[in-house]
Amino acid sequence: MTTRLITMHQLADILGYTPATLKTNLWRMRRGDIPPTRLPWPLATGGGRPVWTEEAVEAWKKACTATEIEDIRLPKKDAPRKPGRPRGSRKTAPKQISLY
């Protein structure tokens, strides 16, 4: 019985992510910054490149809801703005000087 292995670029195409998003979320998941259910865990092949089995990806997709999958791609809209000087938000007309 042979199982088909999926590379990172193939998984990105299947899930609709960019490879950079997939790589970043995998790194954050390994660090513990995001829950481990955000992506399927890759196999340890010893080559340094993550690969997944087709069965593991399908099982993960069935276990997740569509909103959990969409949550990876969409930025948080309620995130606080960064403090700092506003740039270009207050455009005022120049003061007119009266000569009389």
C-alpha positions as CSV (number, residue, x, y, z in Angstrom):
1,M,0.0,0.0,0.0
2,T,1.5,3.3,-1.1
3,T,0.4,6.7,0.2
4,R,0.8,9.8,-1.8
5,L,2.9,12.5,-0.2
6,I,2.0,16.2,-0.6
7,T,4.6,18.9,-0.6
8,M,4.1,22.4,0.8
9,H,3.3,24.0,-2.5
10,Q,0.8,21.3,-3.3
11,L,-0.9,21.7,0.1
12,A,-1.0,25.4,-0.4
13,D,-2.9,24.9,-3.7
14,I,-5.3,22.4,-2.1
15,L,-6.1,24.7,0.8
16,G,-6.1,27.9,-1.2
17,Y,-3.2,29.6,0.8
18,T,0.0,31.0,-0.5
19,P,3.1,28.9,0.4
20,A,4.4,31.8,2.5
21,T,1.2,31.8,4.6
22,L,1.5,28.0,5.0
23,K,5.1,28.2,6.0
24,T,4.6,31.0,8.5
25,N,1.6,29.3,10.2
26,L,3.5,26.0,10.4
27,W,6.4,27.9,12.1
28,R,4.0,29.6,14.5
29,M,2.2,26.4,15.2
30,R,5.5,24.7,16.1
31,R,6.4,27.6,18.4
32,G,3.1,27.3,20.1
33,D,1.8,30.8,19.1
34,I,-1.3,29.4,17.3
35,P,-3.3,26.2,18.1
36,P,-2.1,23.0,16.5
37,T,-5.4,22.5,14.8
38,R,-4.8,25.3,12.3
39,L,-2.9,23.0,10.0
40,P,-2.4,19.3,9.6
41,W,0.9,18.2,11.2
42,P,3.6,17.2,8.6
43,L,5.5,14.0,8.6
44,A,9.0,13.8,9.9
45,T,10.9,12.6,6.8
46,G,14.3,13.6,7.9
47,G,14.9,15.8,4.8
48,G,14.0,19.1,6.4
49,R,11.1,19.7,4.1
50,P,7.6,19.1,5.5
51,V,5.4,16.6,3.6
52,W,1.9,15.4,4.4
53,T,-0.1,12.3,3.4
54,E,-3.1,12.8,1.3
55,E,-5.2,10.8,3.9
56,A,-4.1,13.1,6.7
57,V,-5.0,16.3,4.8
58,E,-8.4,14.9,3.9
59,A,-9.1,13.9,7.6
60,W,-8.0,17.3,8.8
61,K,-10.3,19.1,6.3
62,K,-13.2,17.0,7.4
63,A,-12.5,17.7,11.1
64,C,-12.2,21.5,10.5
65,T,-15.1,23.8,9.7
66,A,-14.9,26.3,6.8
67,T,-14.6,29.2,9.2
68,E,-11.5,27.7,10.9
69,I,-9.9,27.3,7.5
70,E,-10.8,30.8,6.4
71,D,-9.4,32.2,9.7
72,I,-5.9,31.5,8.6
73,R,-6.1,33.7,5.5
74,L,-8.1,36.7,6.8
75,P,-6.5,39.3,9.0
76,K,-8.3,40.3,12.2
77,K,-10.4,43.4,11.6
78,D,-10.8,44.2,15.3
79,A,-7.0,44.5,15.9
80,P,-5.9,47.7,17.6
81,R,-4.2,50.2,15.4
82,K,-0.5,50.8,16.0
83,P,0.2,54.0,18.0
84,G,2.1,56.7,16.3
85,R,1.9,59.9,14.3
86,P,-1.0,59.9,11.8
87,R,0.4,60.2,8.3
88,G,-1.7,62.1,5.8
89,S,-5.0,61.7,7.6
90,R,-5.4,65.4,8.4
91,K,-5.0,67.4,5.2
92,T,-5.9,71.0,5.8
93,A,-6.0,73.9,3.4
94,P,-3.1,76.3,3.7
95,K,-3.8,79.5,5.6
96,Q,-4.5,82.5,3.5
97,I,-2.8,85.7,4.5
98,S,-4.6,88.9,4.0
99,L,-2.5,91.8,2.7
100,Y,-5.1,94.5,3.6
